[in-house]
Amino acid sequence: MKLRLKSHSVRFRLTTEEMEQLTNAGCVSCTTILPTAAGEQRKFRYEVAKTTGDTSDLIVGAEGFSLILGVNDWLALADDSNEGVYLRREWHDEHGRTQRTVIYVEKDRKEHKHKEHKHKKHDKHKKQQSQHSHGEGTNQERNHTTESEVELS
């Protein structure tokens, strides 16, 4: 799980395996160990969990935080047609000004796109090999196939 913090946003990015773990176990977490100058180790833990309640909440503690997804936000995240869920919160600073914080939970589609691209490239290569072995295609296409074969070897 990747975590990104900015001044007014928190972003969790979950891999496919982490989404499966969240679905099956109800929680996915990571711990980062941070050494101090004195040689001690401090643990920072962050997690995303689902609940049967209606409300999503970010619980912040001294040693990490937990994002608890309510039912509707969990269902939106689990829906394959959605890239993620976005929770918006407003609060007032010490001067009474309204501030906004956004908490993102996103699915890491990069790994999915990489696999999809790899399959398309493999399928194209097989088609070109088939055309080449059957004498189909122009000389330029056959030469391209030969170059592709060399690149992939």
C-alpha positions as a Markdown table, in Angstrom:
| # | Residue | x | y | z |
|---|---|---|---|---|
| 1 | Met | 0.0 | 0.0 | 0.0 |
| 2 | Lys | 1.3 | 3.4 | -0.9 |
| 3 | Leu | 0.6 | 6.4 | 1.3 |
| 4 | Arg | 1.0 | 10.0 | 0.3 |
| 5 | Leu | 0.5 | 12.9 | 2.7 |
| 6 | Lys | 0.2 | 16.6 | 1.7 |
| 7 | Ser | -0.9 | 19.6 | 3.6 |
| 8 | His | -4.6 | 19.0 | 3.1 |
| 9 | Ser | -4.8 | 15.5 | 1.7 |
| 10 | Val | -4.1 | 11.8 | 2.5 |
| 11 | Arg | -3.9 | 9.3 | -0.3 |
| 12 | Phe | -3.9 | 5.5 | 0.0 |
| 13 | Arg | -3.2 | 3.5 | -3.1 |
| 14 | Leu | -4.1 | -0.2 | -2.9 |
| 15 | Thr | -2.7 | -3.0 | -5.1 |
| 16 | Thr | -5.0 | -5.7 | -6.5 |
| 17 | Glu | -3.8 | -8.1 | -3.8 |
| 18 | Glu | -4.5 | -5.5 | -1.1 |
| 19 | Met | -8.0 | -5.0 | -2.4 |
| 20 | Glu | -8.5 | -8.8 | -2.2 |
| 21 | Gln | -7.2 | -8.8 | 1.4 |
| 22 | Leu | -9.5 | -5.9 | 2.3 |
| 23 | Thr | -12.4 | -7.7 | 0.7 |
| 24 | Asn | -11.7 | -11.0 | 2.5 |
| 25 | Ala | -10.2 | -10.0 | 5.8 |
| 26 | Gly | -11.8 | -6.6 | 6.2 |
| 27 | Cys | -8.5 | -4.7 | 6.8 |
| 28 | Val | -5.2 | -4.1 | 5.1 |
| 29 | Ser | -2.3 | -2.4 | 6.9 |
| 30 | Cys | 1.4 | -1.5 | 6.6 |
| 31 | Thr | 4.0 | -0.6 | 9.2 |
| 32 | Thr | 7.0 | 1.6 | 8.5 |
| 33 | Ile | 9.9 | 1.4 | 11.0 |
| 34 | Leu | 11.6 | 4.7 | 11.5 |
| 35 | Pro | 14.9 | 4.8 | 13.4 |
| 36 | Thr | 15.7 | 7.7 | 15.7 |
| 37 | Ala | 19.1 | 9.4 | 16.2 |
| 38 | Ala | 19.4 | 7.4 | 19.5 |
| 39 | Gly | 19.0 | 4.1 | 17.6 |
| 40 | Glu | 15.5 | 3.4 | 18.8 |
| 41 | Gln | 12.9 | 2.2 | 16.4 |
| 42 | Arg | 9.5 | 3.9 | 16.0 |
| 43 | Lys | 6.7 | 2.2 | 14.2 |
| 44 | Phe | 4.3 | 4.1 | 12.1 |
| 45 | Arg | 1.2 | 2.0 | 11.1 |
| 46 | Tyr | -1.4 | 2.9 | 8.6 |
| 47 | Glu | -4.4 | 0.9 | 7.6 |
| 48 | Val | -7.7 | 0.8 | 5.6 |
| 49 | Ala | -10.5 | -1.2 | 7.1 |
| 50 | Lys | -14.2 | -1.6 | 6.3 |
| 51 | Thr | -17.0 | -1.5 | 8.8 |
| 52 | Thr | -20.7 | -2.4 | 8.8 |
| 53 | Gly | -21.5 | 1.2 | 9.9 |
| 54 | Asp | -22.6 | 4.1 | 7.7 |
| 55 | Thr | -19.8 | 6.6 | 8.4 |
| 56 | Ser | -16.3 | 6.6 | 7.1 |
| 57 | Asp | -13.7 | 8.2 | 9.4 |
| 58 | Leu | -9.9 | 8.8 | 9.6 |
| 59 | Ile | -8.7 | 8.0 | 13.1 |
| 60 | Val | -5.4 | 9.6 | 13.8 |
| 61 | Gly | -3.1 | 8.4 | 16.6 |
| 62 | Ala | 0.4 | 9.1 | 17.8 |
| 63 | Glu | 1.8 | 6.1 | 16.0 |
| 64 | Gly | -0.3 | 6.1 | 12.8 |
| 65 | Phe | -3.8 | 6.2 | 11.6 |
| 66 | Ser | -6.7 | 4.1 | 10.3 |
| 67 | Leu | -9.1 | 4.9 | 7.6 |
| 68 | Ile | -12.4 | 3.2 | 8.4 |
| 69 | Leu | -14.7 | 2.9 | 5.3 |
| 70 | Gly | -18.4 | 2.9 | 5.9 |
| 71 | Val | -20.7 | 0.6 | 3.9 |
| 72 | Asn | -21.4 | 3.0 | 1.0 |
| 73 | Asp | -17.8 | 4.1 | 0.6 |
| 74 | Trp | -16.7 | 0.5 | 0.7 |
| 75 | Leu | -19.2 | -0.6 | -1.9 |
| 76 | Ala | -18.1 | 2.3 | -4.1 |
| 77 | Leu | -14.4 | 1.3 | -3.7 |
| 78 | Ala | -15.2 | -2.3 | -4.4 |
| 79 | Asp | -17.1 | -1.4 | -7.6 |
| 80 | Asp | -14.7 | -2.2 | -10.6 |
| 81 | Ser | -16.0 | 0.7 | -12.5 |
| 82 | Asn | -14.7 | 3.1 | -9.9 |
| 83 | Glu | -11.0 | 4.1 | -9.5 |
| 84 | Gly | -11.5 | 4.9 | -5.9 |
| 85 | Val | -13.4 | 6.8 | -3.3 |
| 86 | Tyr | -12.9 | 10.4 | -2.1 |
| 87 | Leu | -13.9 | 11.6 | 1.3 |
| 88 | Arg | -14.1 | 15.3 | 1.8 |
| 89 | Arg | -14.0 | 16.9 | 5.2 |
| 90 | Glu | -14.3 | 20.6 | 6.2 |
| 91 | Trp | -13.0 | 22.0 | 9.4 |
| 92 | His | -12.2 | 25.4 | 10.9 |
| 93 | Asp | -8.6 | 26.6 | 11.7 |
| 94 | Glu | -7.6 | 28.7 | 14.7 |
| 95 | His | -8.7 | 31.8 | 12.8 |
| 96 | Gly | -12.1 | 30.5 | 12.1 |
| 97 | Arg | -11.4 | 30.0 | 8.4 |
| 98 | Thr | -13.0 | 27.0 | 6.7 |
| 99 | Gln | -10.4 | 24.4 | 5.6 |
| 100 | Arg | -10.9 | 21.4 | 3.4 |
| 101 | Thr | -9.2 | 18.0 | 3.7 |
| 102 | Val | -9.6 | 15.2 | 1.1 |
| 103 | Ile | -8.9 | 11.6 | 1.8 |
| 104 | Tyr | -8.4 | 9.4 | -1.2 |
| 105 | Val | -8.5 | 5.6 | -1.4 |
| 106 | Glu | -7.5 | 4.5 | -4.9 |
| 107 | Lys | -6.9 | 1.2 | -6.7 |
| 108 | Asp | -3.5 | 0.9 | -8.3 |
| 109 | Arg | -4.5 | 0.5 | -11.9 |
| 110 | Lys | -0.9 | 0.8 | -13.1 |
| 111 | Glu | -0.3 | -2.9 | -12.5 |
| 112 | His | -3.5 | -3.7 | -14.3 |
| 113 | Lys | -2.6 | -1.5 | -17.3 |
| 114 | His | 0.9 | -3.0 | -17.4 |
| 115 | Lys | -0.5 | -6.5 | -17.6 |
| 116 | Glu | -3.0 | -5.4 | -20.2 |
| 117 | His | -0.3 | -3.8 | -22.3 |
| 118 | Lys | 1.9 | -6.9 | -22.0 |
| 119 | His | -1.0 | -9.1 | -23.2 |
| 120 | Lys | -1.7 | -6.8 | -26.2 |
| 121 | Lys | 2.0 | -6.8 | -27.2 |
| 122 | His | 2.1 | -10.6 | -26.9 |
| 123 | Asp | -1.1 | -11.0 | -29.0 |
| 124 | Lys | 0.2 | -8.6 | -31.7 |
| 125 | His | 3.5 | -10.5 | -31.8 |
| 126 | Lys | 1.8 | -13.9 | -32.2 |
| 127 | Lys | -0.4 | -12.4 | -35.0 |
| 128 | Gln | 2.7 | -11.1 | -36.8 |
| 129 | Gln | 4.4 | -14.5 | -36.4 |
| 130 | Ser | 1.4 | -16.2 | -37.9 |
| 131 | Gln | 1.3 | -13.8 | -40.9 |
| 132 | His | 5.0 | -14.2 | -41.4 |
| 133 | Ser | 5.0 | -18.0 | -41.3 |
| 134 | His | 2.0 | -18.1 | -43.8 |
| 135 | Gly | 3.5 | -15.5 | -46.1 |
| 136 | Glu | 0.9 | -13.0 | -45.3 |
| 137 | Gly | 1.5 | -9.2 | -45.0 |
| 138 | Thr | 3.8 | -6.9 | -46.9 |
| 139 | Asn | 7.6 | -7.1 | -46.9 |
| 140 | Gln | 7.6 | -4.1 | -44.5 |
| 141 | Glu | 5.2 | -6.0 | -42.1 |
| 142 | Arg | 7.4 | -9.1 | -42.3 |
| 143 | Asn | 10.5 | -7.1 | -41.6 |
| 144 | His | 8.8 | -5.5 | -38.6 |
| 145 | Thr | 8.0 | -8.9 | -37.3 |
| 146 | Thr | 11.6 | -10.0 | -37.6 |
| 147 | Glu | 12.7 | -6.8 | -35.7 |
| 148 | Ser | 10.1 | -7.5 | -33.0 |
| 149 | Glu | 11.3 | -11.1 | -32.7 |
| 150 | Val | 14.8 | -9.9 | -32.2 |
| 151 | Glu | 13.7 | -7.4 | -29.5 |
| 152 | Leu | 11.8 | -9.9 | -27.6 |
| 153 | Ser | 14.4 | -12.7 | -27.6 |
